[in-house]
Amino acid sequence: MTMTKNSQRIAFAIAFSACLASLAGCVSSSTSRVTVQEGVKFSKGRELDDLVRAYDAHAMTRSEYEELRQVIMKRPN
């Protein structure tokens, strides 16, 4: 898959956001009285919405969009 700089940036931003979201469940503070037990999970629907927005913003080609859409659809719920 040949990715443009914009699509690489978007893919990196999505991956980075997912990593940050997964860390949310791991963070605790000794001064905080609230503890987060579970990390944030993104649904396929949200990922697909983000993908459509990126495609509509001309951040990727149609073939890149289709490849990423297939990857998302193959993931378990």
Secondary structure, 3 states (H helix, E strand, C coil): CCCCHHHHHHHHHHHHHHHHHHHCCCCCCCCCCCCCCCCCCCCHHHHHHHHHHHHHCCCCCHHHHHHHHHHHHHCCC
